[in-house]
Amino acid sequence: MSASRILSVTGRALPLAGDDIDTDRIMPARHLRAITFDGLERHVFGDDRAHASRDGRVHPMDDPRFAGASVMVVNRNFGCGSSREHAPQGLVRWGIRGIIGESFSEIFFGNAVMLGLPAVTAAPADVAALQAAIERDPQIEVRLDLESMRVTAGTLDLAVHLPAAARDALLTGRWDGLGLLLQDFDQVRAFAAKLPYLRDFA
């Protein structure tokens, strides 16, 4: 096994409008009691989706037009609130592989990068244009290129931003700590063999 480099994300997209969408809305607190992240995808935006259904509306994550989307397009301060890593875990398990937004909570952003989930920022007008394009044509293909730091969708070609350290971690695969460990596991074994307190466990 080797660490996973993430150079780009391509797929259909899901527009999720609204500022200050916090982690309790992304993953309601009552779903944090499990000791694994398995099944969290079933609860992403659970309360928002239920409220929309009761009001006769369709939440974007239940909208068949956006089924199978791998890119999410959000607005300002996405992922604010608590530090729960269950929020990006649920999104990844639902199928989201990249997020484009105006801005992100710092902790949510860090948790996302640790999962190999690029969360890039773009100018508000560009985010609005991209959300509108997806609403007009839910089949449009959105490509997030981390090498060129551009997003393309139909005739749109937008600049996006990502802190240099996060971009480097994604491009090189250094975000994937487990992958890096397994990639050089012979060196790990060799080093462990030199430690006196581990010899009886070999």
C-alpha positions in Angstrom: 0.0 0.0 0.0 1.2 3.5 -0.7 0.1 7.0 0.4 -2.7 8.4 -1.8 -1.9 11.5 -3.8 -4.9 13.7 -4.6 -4.3 15.7 -7.7 -7.9 16.5 -8.7 -11.5 15.7 -8.1 -14.0 15.4 -10.9 -17.7 14.7 -10.8 -21.2 16.1 -10.6 -21.9 18.6 -7.9 -24.3 19.5 -5.1 -25.0 23.1 -4.3 -25.7 23.8 -0.6 -26.6 27.4 -0.1 -26.3 29.2 3.2 -23.7 30.9 5.4 -22.6 29.6 8.8 -23.7 26.0 8.4 -22.3 24.5 11.5 -21.1 21.0 12.4 -24.3 20.2 14.4 -26.3 20.7 11.3 -23.9 18.6 9.2 -23.8 15.8 11.8 -26.3 16.1 14.7 -24.8 15.4 18.1 -26.9 12.4 19.0 -25.1 10.4 16.2 -21.7 10.9 17.9 -22.1 8.1 20.5 -20.8 5.2 18.3 -17.2 4.2 18.7 -16.6 4.0 14.9 -17.6 6.2 12.0 -19.4 3.4 10.2 -22.8 4.4 8.9 -22.4 8.2 9.6 -23.4 8.8 5.9 -27.0 8.0 6.8 -27.1 10.9 9.3 -25.5 13.8 7.3 -27.8 16.8 7.6 -30.3 14.5 9.2 -32.3 17.2 11.0 -32.2 19.7 8.1 -33.4 17.0 5.7 -36.2 16.0 8.1 -37.3 19.6 8.5 -37.3 20.2 4.8 -39.4 17.1 4.2 -42.0 18.2 6.8 -42.1 21.6 5.1 -42.8 20.1 1.7 -39.3 21.0 0.5 -36.5 18.7 -0.8 -33.0 19.1 0.8 -30.2 19.1 -1.8 -28.9 15.9 -0.3 -32.3 14.2 -1.0 -32.8 15.8 -4.4 -32.5 13.1 -7.0 -31.0 15.7 -9.4 -27.8 15.7 -7.3 -27.7 12.0 -6.4 -24.2 10.6 -6.7 -22.5 14.1 -6.5 -18.9 14.0 -5.4 -18.3 17.8 -5.2 -20.2 20.1 -2.8 -20.4 23.9 -3.3 -21.0 25.9 -0.1 -21.0 29.4 1.1 -19.3 31.3 4.0 -18.0 29.8 7.2 -19.0 26.2 6.4 -18.3 23.8 9.2 -18.3 26.3 12.1 -19.2 25.3 15.6 -17.9 22.3 17.4 -14.7 20.5 16.4 -16.4 17.1 15.7 -14.5 15.2 13.0 -17.7 13.2 12.4 -18.9 16.1 10.2 -16.3 15.6 7.4 -16.3 11.9 8.1 -20.0 11.7 7.3 -19.6 13.8 4.1 -16.8 11.6 2.8 -18.7 8.4 3.6 -21.7 9.9 1.8 -19.5 10.3 -1.3 -18.2 13.9 -1.2 -14.6 14.1 -2.5 -14.1 17.8 -2.7 -15.7 21.0 -1.3 -15.6 24.4 -2.9 -16.8 27.3 -0.7 -16.3 30.9 0.3 -14.7 30.1 3.6 -14.4 27.2 6.1 -14.0 26.9 9.8 -10.4 26.3 10.6 -11.0 23.1 12.6 -13.4 21.7 10.0 -10.8 22.5 7.3 -8.0 20.7 9.2 -10.2 17.7 9.8 -11.2 17.6 6.2 -7.5 17.6 5.0 -6.7 14.8 7.4 -9.3 12.7 5.5 -8.0 13.7 2.1 -11.0 15.9 1.5 -9.9 19.1 -0.3 -11.8 22.2 0.9 -10.9 25.0 -1.4 -12.0 28.6 -1.3 -13.2 30.9 -4.1 -14.5 34.4 -4.4 -18.2 34.8 -3.4 -19.3 35.8 -6.9 -17.5 32.7 -8.3 -19.2 30.4 -5.8 -22.6 31.9 -6.6 -21.9 31.5 -10.4 -21.0 27.8 -9.8 -24.0 27.1 -7.7 -26.2 28.7 -10.3 -24.6 26.6 -13.1 -25.2 23.4 -11.1 -28.8 24.3 -10.4 -29.4 25.0 -14.2 -27.7 21.7 -15.2 -27.3 19.1 -12.4 -25.4 16.9 -14.9 -22.6 19.4 -15.4 -19.2 18.0 -14.6 -17.2 20.0 -12.1 -13.4 19.5 -12.1 -11.3 20.7 -9.1 -7.7 20.7 -10.2 -5.3 21.0 -7.2 -2.2 21.3 -9.5 -3.5 24.4 -11.4 -5.8 25.5 -8.6 -8.7 26.0 -11.0 -12.2 24.8 -11.0 -13.9 24.2 -14.4 -17.6 23.5 -15.1 -19.0 24.1 -18.5 -17.8 27.5 -19.6 -16.8 28.5 -16.1 -13.1 28.6 -15.2 -12.5 29.8 -11.7 -9.5 30.4 -9.5 -9.5 28.6 -6.1 -7.2 28.8 -3.1 -5.8 26.4 -0.6 -3.1 27.0 2.0 0.3 25.9 0.7 0.9 23.3 3.4 -2.5 21.6 2.8 -2.1 21.7 -0.9 1.3 20.1 -0.6 0.0 17.4 1.7 -2.7 16.4 -0.7 -0.6 16.5 -3.8 2.2 14.4 -2.3 0.0 12.0 -0.2 1.4 13.2 3.1 -2.1 13.8 4.3 -2.4 10.0 4.5 -0.5 9.1 7.7 -1.5 5.5 7.7 -0.6 5.0 4.0 2.8 6.5 4.7 3.4 4.2 7.6 2.4 1.1 5.7 4.5 2.3 2.7 7.7 2.1 4.7 6.7 -0.6 7.2 9.9 -2.5 6.8 11.7 0.5 8.2 9.2 0.6 11.1 9.9 -3.1 11.8 13.7 -2.5 11.7 13.5 0.4 14.1 11.1 -1.4 16.4 13.6 -4.4 16.5 16.2 -2.0 18.0 13.9 -1.0 20.9 14.6 -3.2 24.0 11.0 -2.8 25.3 9.5 -4.1 22.1 11.8 -7.2 21.5 9.5 -9.6 23.4 6.6 -8.6 21.2 8.3 -9.4 17.9 
